[in-house]
Amino acid sequence: MTLAREATTGAPDIVRINPTDGTTVLGSLQEAGVTGVDRAVTAAAAAQAGWASTPVADRALLLALAADAAEAQADQLANTLANELGKPINDSRAEVRVALALIRQMAEEGPAHLSSTEEDDARGRLRVLRQPYGVVAAIVPWNAPLVLAATKVGPAVLAGNAIVVKPSPVAAAAVTALLEALGSELPTGLVGVVQGDRTTGAALVAHPGIRRIAFTGGEAAGAAVMVAAAPRAVPVSLELGGNDAAIVLPDAPFSPELFKRAVLASFRTSGQVCMAAKRWYVHRSVLDTFVDGFIEAARTHLVVGDPLLEETTMGPVATSSQRDFVRDLIDDAAARGATVVELGTVPDPAVVDGPGTFLRPTLLIGVDDDWPVARLEQFGPVAPVLVFDDVDDAVRRANASDLGLGSSVWTADEDQAFSLAGRLEAGYTFVNTHNLDGVALRAPFGGVKGSGFGREFGPETVLEYTATHTVHMPAHAREAQS
């Protein structure tokens, strides 16, 4: 695996080790730094000047062709992602499909949202234009890197911007390959990529040629991006972490299919999903039913092992530091008195118990709200179960988090679910599902409170990458010249 290198800074290589076996070197990259960032932003600005004047219909056509070019490499992209991230191969293939679907959806539906509006009546003449910002900086995390790159590249490029992406070093190869494939059908420099860690990220958001920033990642890094953007008043969108609460009401329609959705809600991508169900609030009257059904579904649907095997549904945690963080949360909960249940099926214990970064999926029963495993975003394969007796109390406890990305309500009463959802402090509420299984690509996604602001998916996503430009001739000004 070869990663693109924009510049060398003299810093040591960032080496990526295969998380499955803990020993195989997948590749290395070096910080692009200030020099590499400047080169990429300069090239992007040169390409954007002509791109902005290209008719939207032509931009859409080229974006669709770019998706076709990337689809020709779909198998290679999926294998690269599975190797470097430990994401099961079937999930990796699905991520490639969703990323390309987002690009194509933007090419098909986005132009309608970029049209200018005009009024000419007795009040005067008024036109509102949607215009690109210029060069966009995008910082993409490692957990769903292809989808999260596509949600930025597609709308930014369609809107007439250029974009420079900095992927996480944990999943740099797959993102770089995707961007290179997309860029092969677009003007040179329009889609750029810079490699590195914090040094390169800081240089990118601080570059004077950047006119807009799109960031997905942790709260601390998001705050640093805002601070860097503030002196030049560069607009920022932030999709940060989540500590999603799932509320299971007494009339939840328990079935094998519901429990499958519940298990995947917490354990898809080894729990490393910002919108995973991370706190299960279960009514006391159905606690045993929920726990028994969850354990049984996990035995069937969680197969832990080598991510390149077709039967695997859960691979390793992406990094050793994340594994250790989650393991400490589990150990702390156990010490406080939680019941610990290891879940799933492990066909080859030698792989899972080897030097890789695996964690057995774990259910924690009897957790309190103030324990670290419930208070913090775990971002790993652990599902805490908390008990409630009163719905109002469950809502209060769910809303007590500083974060507000997603939430879910599990009940047979659809009207009750939608009513209760309106009381939850979240940007997205699922009903009888949670996580990727419930996302509607036609609707906006994003958070409230400490989970950030700005929206991806739906019509809002392309509007995020445009500024309105109003042109107005009021009636009295028109009359004065006649």
N, C-alpha and C positions, 0 to 999 in steps of 0.2 A: 504494500500500500504506500503510495507516494503522495505526500501533501504538498500543496503549492507553498512556495516561500517568496514573499514579496520583498523582504529585506532582511539583512542580518544586523543584529544590534550588539553582538558580542555576548549576549546572554546564553546560558546553557540551553540545549534543546529541551523541549517539553516532550517527554517520552510517554507514549500510551501503551499500557499493558493490557492484554486480553483479560477481561474480568472473569471469564469462565475458568481459565486454568491458572491465572495469576502469574504466569511466567513468560508467555509468548509476547515479544515486542511487535506491536502492530505497525508502528511508525513513529515518527517524531516531527516536530515542527519548532520553529523559532519565532520569537516575537517579531512581528512586522515593525513595531515601534513607530516613532514619529515619522521616520523616513518612509516606511512602507505605507502608512496611513496617508501621508501627503500625496504620494504617487497615485494611490487608488482614488482619493477624492478629486484630485486634479483631472484624472482621466474621466471620472464620472461627470464632472462639471462640463467638460468639453463635449461629451456625448449628449448630455441633457439639453444643451442649447438647441440642437436640431430636433431632438426627440419631442420636446414640448410643442413644436410647431407641426408635428406630424398629426394628421387627422386621427381622431379617437378610433374610428373604424379600422384604420390601418394598424394602429397600435394593438388593437384587439386581435387582429389577424395574426400578427407576428407573435403575440403572446400565446395564442393557440398552437402555432407552429413550434414555439419553444417547448410547450408541454409535450408535443409529439416527439421532439428530439430527446427529451428526458425519458419518455416512456420506452424508448428503444433500449435504454440502459436499466430498466426497472429491476431485473433480476440481480444485476451487479450492485445496484444501490441497496437493495434489500439485504444481500449478503454482507456488504460492508457495514451496514447499520447493525446487523445481528452480531457481527464479530466485535465491533468496537464498543457497543453499548450493552451487549448481553440480552437484547430484546429478542424474544422468540421469533423464529424466521417467519411464521405466519403473521404475527403482529407487525413485523418489519415490512412484509409485503403489503399489508393493509395500510401502513403509514405511507408508503410510496403511492399507493392508489389514491388515498385521501389528499395528499399533497398535490398531485396532478389534477385531481377533481377540483380542488380549490382554484388552481390556476385557470382551468378551463371555464369554471363557473364565472370567474371574474371577466374572462374574455367575452363570454356570452351575455352576461347580465349587467356588468359594470358600466358599459357605455351609456345606458339609459339614465344612470344617476349622475352623469357628468355634463348633461346638457345644460346650457344657459337658459334662464327664464327671462321673459320680456313682457312688459305691459306698456301700452301706449293708449292713453285715454284722457279724459278731461283733467285728470290730476297731473299729467305730464308723461314723460317717457322714463321708464325704469328698467334697467337690465342688471341681472345678477349673474356673474360668471363664476365658474369653478376653475381655479387655476392651480397648477402644481407649485410646490414649495421650492424645488430645486434638487439638491442632493440630500437624500435621506440616509441616516445612520441606523442600522438595525443590529441589535445584539440579541443573539439566539441561544437559549440554554440547550442542555444535552438530552433531556428526557423524551422530547418529541421533536427532534431538531428539523426534520424535513417538513413536517406540517407547519411548525412555527416559523420556518423560513418562508414557506409558501404564502402564509397569511400576511406577510409583509411585502414580499417581492411582487406578488400579483397585483394588489391594488396600488402600490406605490408606482410601479412601472406603467400600468394602464392610465393612471392619472397624469402621466407626463413627467414624473420624477425619474432621476437616477437613484441607485441605491448601493450602498456599501455595507456588506454584512460581515460581522465578526461572530463566527460560531464558537461554541465552547470547545476548548481543547479535548474534552472528553468525547465529542462526536464530530470532530472537524472534517474527517475524510468524507463521510457521507454527504454532509452539507456542501462541501467544496465540489464534489462530483455533480451534485444536483445543480448547483449554480453555474458550473462550467457548461453543463448540457443546455440549460436554459439560455445562457449567454451566447451560445453558438448561433442562435437564430436572431439575436438582437444586436444593435449597434455596439461596436467594441467599447468597453469601458462602462456601459450603461449599468451592468450588474457586476459589481466588484466584490472581492472577498479579501479580508485581512485576517491573518492568523495570529494567535497569541492569547495571553491571559489579561490580567488587569492593566498592565502597562499599555498594551495596544487598545484595549477598550477605553481607557482614559484619554488616550491621544485621539481616538476617533470622535468621541462625543465633544471634545474640546476644540476640534478643528474648525477654523473660521469659515470654511466652505460648507459646513453642515447646516442645513436649514430646518431639519426636523429629525426627531429621534424616536425610534420605536424600540422598546425594551421589554423583554420577558425574562424573568428571573426572580431572585430573592429580594426581600424587602431592603436589606442593608445596601445591596448594590443599586437597587432602584433609587434609594435616597441619594446615593452618590451621583447618579446620573442627573437627578434634578438639580443638585448643587452645581454641577458642571455646566448645565444648560442655563442656569439662572442669569449669569452676567450678560448674556447676549439675548435673553428672552426667547430662546429656541423652544418651540412647542414640543412637548414630550407626551407619549402615551406609555403607560406602564401596566403590564399584566404581571402581577406579583404572586405571592404564595396564597395558599388557602388552607383552612382547617375545617373542611366541610362537615357540617352536621347532617346526619340522616335520622329522621324521626319516624319510628315504626309504631303506628297506632294499633289498638287492639283488634281492629277489623282488617288488618292487612291481608290481602288475598294470598296466603301462603300456598306455595306450590313449588314443585321442583324447578320450574322455569324462573319464578321469582327469586328463589335462593341462588340460582346460577347468576342472575343479574346482580344480586347482593354481593356475592363472592368476587365477581369481576369488578364491581364498583370499588372495592378496596385493594384488590391484588393485581389488577392489570398493570403490566410493565413493572412488576414487583413493588407496586404501591407508589412508584415514582411519577405520579401525575398530579399536577396542581389541583385538579378538580376531583381527585379521588375522594371517596367517602372515608373520612378520618376519625369521625366520632359517631358511634351508633347509639342513639337514645332510644331505648326499647321499653315499651310499657310493661310494667311488672307482671301483668296478667298473662303476657305471651312470651316472657323471657325464655322459658325452657323450650317452647316451640321454636322460637327463633334460633337459639343456640344449636339445638339438635339439627334443625334443617340446614343451617349454615355449615356445620361440620360435615354433614353428609354430602352437601353440594361441593364442598371443597375437596372431598375425597375423590370425587368424579372429575371435577373440572380444573383442579390445580395439579398439574403434572410438572414437577420441578426437575430441571436438568439442563443438559446442553442445549443452548438456544438454537443450534443449527439442526436439531432433530425435529421432524414434523410433529411428533406427538407432544413436544414440550409446550406448555402454556405459561410457564414462569421460569425465567432465567435468573442470573445473579443480580445483585445490586451493582450499580455502575462503578462505584469506587470503594476502596477500602475505608476511607474516612466516613462515607455515608453508612456503610455497613456497621462500623463501630458505633456511630451515633445512635442508630436504631437499636442496636443490641443493648446499649446502655439504657435506653428508654424501657426496653422489655425487662431488663434485670431490675431496674428501679421499681417498676410496677409489681413485679413478683415479690420484691422485698417488702412492699407496702401491703401485700395481701391479695393481689389479684390472682384469679385462677388462670393459669397459662395452658393453652391448648395448641399444640403444633398441628398444622393442617396439611392437607394435600397428600399426594403420592410421590414417592421418590424412587424411580426405577433403578437408578444407579447411585447408591450412597457414596461411592468412591469419588464421583465427580462433585457432588454437592458438599461433601465434607472435606474436599481437597483444599489446595492453596488459593482457590478462586475467592470471589467475594460474595458467595451465596449466603442467604439467610433463610431459614425455614419460615414459611408463612405462619403467622401466629395470631390467635384470637386471645384477647385479654378480657376476662369477665369480672365484673365488680369493680370497675375503675371509677374514681372520683374526678370531678371536674378540675380540681386544682393540682392534680398529678401532672408531671411533665409530659407524659405520653398523651394526655388529653389536651393540655394547655398549649403545646408546641405542635408545629406541623412536622409529622414524623418523616414523611417522604420515603417510606419504606414499607415492607410487607408485614404490617401489624395493624390489627383492627381492634380498638378498644370498645367495649360495650358498657354503657352507662344506663342505669335504670331510672325511670320516672313513673310517677303516679298520676300527675295532672298535666294536661296538655299545655296550659299556660306556663307552667313551670318548665316544661321542655323547651318551649319557645324562648323563654327568658335565658335559659342556660345555653341554648344554641347561639343566641345573639350576643352572649357575653364575650366572645372572642374579638380581638382587635382586627381580625381578618374577616372578609366577607366575599369570597369568590363564588362558591356554589353551595347548594344545600339540596335536600330531597325530603319528600313526604311519601310514606308508604301506607296506603289505605285503599279499601274497596270503594270508598265514597269519593268519586272524582271531584264533585263540587266542594266537598270539605277540603280536599287536597289543594285546590286552587285558592280557596279562601285562606287557608292556613299559610300557603306560600307567600301571600301578600304581607304577612306579619314577619317574615324572616328577612334579616339584613344580609342580603346576598345579591349578586348580580345575575344569578341563574339558579332556578329551582327545578329539579327533576321530579317527576311523579312516577313512583313504582319502578324506578331505575335510577342510575347515577353514573357519572363518569362518561367516557366516550360513547357508550351505548346509547346515551340519551341526547346527544348534541344535535341540534338542527342547524345545518350549515346556512340556512336561509335567515337565521335570526342572530341578533347581536350577542356576543359573548364577552364578558369582562367582569370586573369586580367593583366592590364598594369598600369604604373604610381603608384599612391597610393593604387591601388586595389590589389597589391601584385604580386607574381611570383610563378611559379610552376603550374602544370596542373593536373586536375582530369578528369576522363572519357577517353575513347579511349586508344590506345596502350601506350600513354605517361604516363598514371597513374601508370602502373606497373614498368616502367623504372625509375620513381621518387624514387622508393624504392630499387634500386640496384646501385652499384658502378661498373664501368668497371675495369677489371684487365687484363692488356695486358701482354702476354708472347711472347717474340720475340727472335729468333735466326737468325740474318742476314746472308746473303750468305757468307760474308767474314769470319765470325766466324766459320761457318760450314766447309768452305774450309780449315781453319787453322788446324783443327783437323784430316783431312783426309790424 
